[in-house]
């Protein structure tokens, strides 16, 4: 029997697990040798006992070995079925979260993909306002959608901590199905005003998804797998963006070709509604997966109690919003909280510059519209490359695990090894130093000090995306998981994003005004380049501040944790 191919993304061979972590070498009684495991797998496969073989093969989903202190046998024994269910549930939750964030971020691209059609008079949407033009309504829609996200970040964190991650995601996905599906039906969304109302509700729901995913990771996953889970969410976000733009472009073309002749003759283009129908329909996939795997978790709360990183928090009750807020207030008294908030806020602005990359490449590098759009995909590809290859290596989840592996070597060496938190701080500083270097090169180009071709400019965008993804996604999320615990992880994660979305709204308005006043394509190239200098000056300064603040935050956080464990 072959395991499904997509399990490769969420599992690692047990041999690698046994040989990679030095901390398990001192407890041989807990984990049989890899050769013994391979032998048992072969025996069980010959006997057609595939359930036992599968449990052995994917046992690293439970953390690389048996977590029960008194049980020295994890292969070929009459182990309780809950061990197997625990591994299946962990795999199921990981895959469910990946699919959830991929489909949600794909649906988030529905509005940008259809904005040009919605702004035109042939969209089929009735414009009822006499005081505002159609463009004014769309502009206010974009502003209100940003405010809706910020409002969700303010109010939904304690609610998510109280309800739990999976239930919060189920409610959000159900709301997305209803609202996006309603936009796709002419009878339920006939006017621009009704469209604006649905979009505001959708964005309010979008704001809860990241915190709810973080909360679910905290509830169902061991600490040493946290960074991998956060990295997978980041991969899902970028894959969702990249896939959705291409899919929606094809869907619009397909829908236009199937439009009846009488509708085409009237000049009405309703192909955009298919984008929202598809965006709502795909949310049913993660909704079904979360319902299936979440039910298993609720039926057996002992699974969560046995997770090693959560042993001290064995409880079957949900936290209240007041408890979540008290945890947030307690963490807000520490300097590393504000340093993480500062770096998260700035890196959110830098990562979100993706929206303006096609315009920048068109105006300053004189690229075609289609080529400039592909540069945006290059930036996203750089983000995807870093989180998929370096997330767990540069920002590991568990300091204690690494410290144990280091201590095994220190007995044979006189010199002590560098604590892992110092390495993490240096890696984050290196990433943001690379970001600063990319922005500095762009500044030199805009000031006509150096000359860059469109190919070199695209390479700089790839490196810039590569340098930003891990500092943006991992440190603040890991801080929320560790310091927030089960009761406050989502609240702290949302608190980090509130100021980020506020600053992002101001920054986007500033960029739009600069481009609109001085950056039109009819002006000279020199004037267009000069129009972008204030924008890149702000981002360059922000990158330097983020580098210093994130280095200090990771250093102080790790130093405090290191002292508390020694």
Number of C-alpha atoms within 10 A of each C-alpha: 8 6 9 7 7 9 13 10 10 17 14 16 16 21 16 12 18 19 13 13 14 19 18 19 15 11 10 10 14 19 21 16 14 16 10 11 20 16 11 17 22 14 15 18 16 11 9 12 13 17 12 19 23 19 21 23 19 22 25 20 26 23 18 20 20 19 17 13 8 9 12 16 16 20 19 14 9 9 13 8 9 13 18 19 16 24 21 20 24 21 19 20 23 25 21 24 28 23 24 29 27 27 27 26 23 25 28 18 20 23 16 11 18 19 12 11 16 22 17 14 14 14 19 18 21 15 15 12 11 7 8 12 12 18 12 12 18 19 12 13 19 17 14 17 20 20 19 21 23 23 16 20 29 19 15 22 26 26 20 30 30 24 16 21 27 26 17 23 29 22 12 22 27 15 18 28 21 16 23 26 22 21 26 23 15 13 9 13 21 17 16 21 18 16 21 20 16 20 22 22 18 24 21 23 24 24 24 26 23 24 28 31 27 23 29 26 26 26 22 21 24 21 24 19 17 23 25 23 24 27 24 25 24 27 24 23 23 26 19 22 22 19 16 24 18 11 13 23 14 13 18 18 13 13 16 16 12 10 14 9 9 9 11 14 8 9 12 16 20 22 21 27 23 21 28 24 21 18 26 25 17 20 27 18 14 23 21 14 19 23 15 15 20 21 13 17 20 12 9 13 13 15 19 22 18 17 22 16 16 19 11 9 13 13 14 11 7 12 19 16 21 14 15 26 18 13 19 22 12 13 17 14 10 12 14 22 23 17 21 24 26 20 27 26 23 23 24 21 23 22 18 13 19 19 13 15 20 21 21 20 22 18 27 22 20 16 17 13 13 10 14 22 18 14 23 23 21 23 25 25 20 22 25 23 20 22 29 15 11 14 24 20 13 21 24 22 24 18 18 16 16 17 17 16 17 18 15 14 14 13 10 8 10 8 9 11 12 10 15 22 21 15 15 21 24 18 18 26 23 16 22 28 19 19 25 23 18 21 21 17 17 23 22 14 19 22 15 13 10 11 14 17 11 18 11 11 19 21 17 22 27 22 22 26 26 25 27 25 28 27 27 25 20 27 23 24 24 23 20 28 23 18 18 23 20 25 28 30 32 35 29 31 27 26 19 23 23 21 20 21 21 16 16 20 17 11 17 17 13 14 17 12 12 18 20 11 9 17 23 16 14 9 11 12 16 13 16 22 20 17 22 22 18 14 17 17 15 12 22 21 14 20 25 18 17 28 26 18 21 28 24 19 25 27 20 20 19 20 15 13 14 16 8 8 7 5
